[in-house]
Amino acid sequence: MKSLKAFTVVAALAVSTAPAFAGPTLDAVKAKGFVQCGVNLGLYGFSAPDDKGAWSGLDVDVCRAVAAALFGDASKVKFTPLSAQQRLPALQSGEIDLLARNTTWTLSRDTANGLNFTVTNYYDGQGFMVPTKLGVKSAKELNGATVCVLPGTTTEQNLADWFRANKLSYKPVVIEKNEELAAAFIAGRCDVYTSDASQLAAIRANEMPNPADYAILPELISKEPLAPAVRHGDDQWLDVVRWSILAMIAAEEKGVTSANVEPMAASSADPEIKRLLGVTAGNGKALGLDEAWARNIVKQVGNYGESFERNVGQGSKLKIARGQNALYSQGGLMYAPPFK
């Protein structure tokens, strides 16, 4: 019995301290030296290139965080712009390593489509935008409206479900690309533009000739947890992407920013901060990464709050309130498991 107990203890210690084995995606990404990341064709605040081709946005920061974790260099990313219809096949086929394209986490995508969603990086809901000249104040007043909507999205299904449930009729105007859909709405081809509320805010602020001429109605008709995704069957890659996002959330929880990360690493006595920043070793080995992986993320990309404010919050044209995307300690849903 003593021998059996001793063997059990040794085996448990071996499991708890053994480094994770790299999966095929992690091996392939390390070998080529960059992360191939699927993003939106161009959605201000989430993923969009500037006039020099430099990408920025909340989803872009996820891609950069993974690159910082892997290579110690957040710039080692190549972006693949994808439409809503292209995004899932691109990930399934291996054209991209990671999909960070304002994609809603659903049961069917998590199962039948062969995806693993990582962490929700933006909690959203579907809404409606209308020209203010229509005088519409509620979605319940939209009976008989023509509605611009992207095909191949949960948005299209939610739209049909909501109008049916409320015994209202509508006529869909289906166009694949966001910029063409927005142009159709501006031109008056449809009365209503429906999408995630964050996307409507981005389109109104960045693409409408006079944003004040358009109103986003108060109703949200769905839950849209937007989350980066990877392929089924590669748990190591899933872990790396998931914990890269969680590191940004944990850093905000602990008050670690891009400006103070190095002093915090040097002087903090908080055991969790020391584990997060690699001062106390172990987490890097568990993920198959350098022990400074999370420190590199925060130093080069920032914590979640910094990313939010810069891209969609008060430091952006969108000026979206944190709301559900605030930390759990501030009434929101953002929460990181312990870094132990």
N, C-alpha and C positions, 0 to 999 in steps of 0.2 A: 504493500500500500504506500509506504514511504517513497519507494522508487517511482511508482505511478504518479504520485503527487508532485515529485520533483520534476518528472518529465513534462507534466502538464504546465507547471510554472515556466519551465524553460521554453516550451513550445509557444506559450502565450507571449512571452517576452520577445521571442523571435518574430512572431507575427506583428507585434506592435511596433517593433523598431526596424523591420525590414523596409528598404526603399521600394516605392511602387515601380512596377515594370512599365516601360514605355510602350504604348500601343502603336499601331501602324500609322495613325495620323500624326501623332507627336513625332515619331521617327522621321516621317516624310517632311514635315514642316521644318524640323531642325536641319535636315539634310539640304533643303533648298534655301534655307536662310531667311525666310519671310513667311508671314501669314497671309493667305489668300482669303480675303473677307468679302462676302456678298453684302451689298448695301443698297439703299434706295437709289433710284435714278437721279434724284435731287429733291430732297425735302428739307427745307431750312429748319435748323434746330436739331435734326436727327442725323441726316447724312446728305451733304451737298458740297460740290466743289466750288471754289471761288473762281475769279476770272483767270487765275494762274494755274488752276487745276489742283489746288491744295484742298483736301477734304477736311470737313469739320462737322461736329454734331455729337449728340448724346450716344448714338450707336457707333459712330466712328471712334469715340473714346473707348468703347469696349474693345474694339479691334486693336487699338494702340495699347491698351492695358495688357492684353494677351501677349503682344509683341514684347512689351517691356518685361513681363514675367519670364518669357522664354529666352530672350536675347539680351536683356538689359538695355534695349534700345527700342523705344516706342515707334520709331520711324520705319521699322522693318515690317511694313504692311503694304500689300498691293490690293487695291479696291476693284471689285467687279460690280458695276452698276446693274441692277436687275429690276425688271418690272414685277408686279404682283404675281403674274402667271409664270414667270421664269424662275422665281426664287426657290421654290421647293425642289423642282427638278435639278437645278444647279447644285444644290447641296447633296441630293440623293446620288447624283452621278459622279461626285467627287471633283467637279469643276472648281468648287470653293471648299475651304477647310471649315469655315464658320459663317453662319448666316446671322447678321446683325442688321435687320431691315424691318423695323417696326412691325413685327409679325406676332399675331395673337396666339397665345398658347391655348390649344384646344385638345380635346381627347382624340379626335380622329387624326390630327396631325402628329400627335404623340405616339400613335399606334399604327394605323393603317399607312400613314405616310413615312414611317420609319425614322422619325426624328426624336432626338432627346433635347428638350428645352432645359436651359441651364438655370437662370435666375431672372425673375421679372425685373427689368431695369426701368420700366415706366408703366404705372397703372393708369389706364385710360378708359374711355367709354365712347360709344358712337353717338354723334350728334348731327344736327342739321344747320346749314347756313343758308340764309335767304337775303335777297336785296331788301334793304329797309323800305324802299318805295312800295313794297307789297303790303306793308302794314301788318304782317303776320307776327304774332307774339308767342304762339305755342305750336308745337308740332301737331296737336290735335286739329289745327286749322288747315292742314295740308291735303285734305281730300281732293282727289283729281289732279294733283300736281305732277309735273314732269320732274324726275329726280336724276341728277347726274351721279353715277356710281361706277367704281372700278370693278371689272369682272374678276372672277377667281379669288374672291376675298370673303372673309366672314362678314364684311360690311354688306355685301350683296344679299347674303342669306338673312342677316338680321333685319335688313330693310323689308324684305318680303314677309318675314315673320311678324314684325311690328305692325305693318299696315293691315295684315290679315287679322291679327289679334284685336285691333282697334276698329275693324270693319270699315276701313277706308280704302279707297282705290288710288292708284298712282300709275304713271307710265315711266319705266326706266329708260335712261339714256346711257348706254354702256360704252365706255371708251377706255382703252387699256392703259394709256399713259397719263400720269397726273397732270403734266403741263397742258396736254390736249384737253383733258377733262375740265381743267380750270378755264381754259380759253373758251370752251363751249358754254360754260356757266356765265362768264363775263359777257359773251355775245348774246346771251338770252335764250340759248337753245333749251335750257331747263330752268325751272323755277327754284329748284333746291339743289344744294350740293351736300351729299352725306358722306361722312368719313369719321375716323376717330377725331375727337374734339381737339386734340393736340395738332393734328394734321390740318384741320380747318383753321385753327389759329395761325399756323405757319403760312398757309396759303393766303389768308386774308392779309397778314402783315407784310408778306414778301412778294405777292404776285398781283394783288388787286390794285388797280390804278388809284383808287381812293378807298382805303380800308373802312372809313366811316360810312360808306354806302352799303355795308353788309353787316348783318347781325347773326350771331350764333345763338340759336334758340336754347332755352334753359334745360330742356329734357335731354337726358342721356338714356339711350334705349338698350344698352348692353354693358357687359363687363369685358374689357379688352386688356388683359394683362400682356403687355408686350415684352417678349423675351428672346434673347439670342438662342440659336439652336445649333446642334451638331448632329451627326449621323448616329443611328443606333449601332451598337456593337463595338464601341471604343471607349470604355469607361475611363481610361487614363486621360484621354483628350477632354472628355466631359468634365472630369475633376479640375483640370488646369483652367478651362474657360470659366467654369462655375466659381472657383475660388478666386480667380482674378477679379471678377465682378464683386464678389463678397468682400474682398480686401478693400475696395474703394468705400463700401458701405461701413465696414468696421472702422476704417480710418476716420470717417466722419464722426462715428459714435464716440471715438476716443479723442477727438479734437486734433488729429494728426493731419496736417495740410502739406501741400507742396512746398510751402515756405518754411515750415518748422520740422519737417520729417527728419533731417539729419541731427539737429539738436535733440529732438525727442529720442532718437535712437541712441544718442550718446549719453543722455542723462536720466531718462525716465526710469522710475522704479516700479512702474505698473507691469506686473508679469505678463498680461495679455498684450500690451504694447510691445514688450520685448520679444514675445513670440511672433507677433504680427510682422515686426520689422526685421526679424532674423537675428536679433541680438542673442536670443536663446535659440539654439539650433534645433531642427527637427522637422518643421513644416516644409521647408524646401526639399529635404530628402524624401519626405512622404509623397510629394508631388513629382519628384524627379527633376527638380529645378534648383537653381542656386538659392542659398538661404536668404539672399537679399531681394528675392523676386517681388515681394509685396512693397518693399521700400522703393524699388525702382518704379513700380506702378504709381505710387503716390507722388514721388519726386517728379516724374515726367508727365503724368496725366492729371494728377490731383485726386482728391477724395470724391465721393459721389456728389456731395453738396457743391463742391467747386465746379464739377462737370455740369451739374444741373443749372446752376446760376449762369454760367458762361454761355450755355447753349440754348436753353429754353426759358430761363428764369429772368431775374431782374437785370442781369447783365446783357440780355439779348433783346431783340425787337419784339419777341413774343410776350415777355414779362408774365409768364404763367406762374401762378402761385404754387407752392409746394404741395398743398392739399394732401391727397393720399400718398404722394411721393415723399413726404417728410419722414424723418426717422420715427420709429415707433414711440420713442420717448417724447416726441413732440406732436403726437396725435396721428401720425401717418402709419404706413404699412412697411416701411423699409427697416430691415432687421437682419443682422448677420449672426449666424451660429458662432459658438466659441472657436477661437483659433487654438485648439489644444490637440 
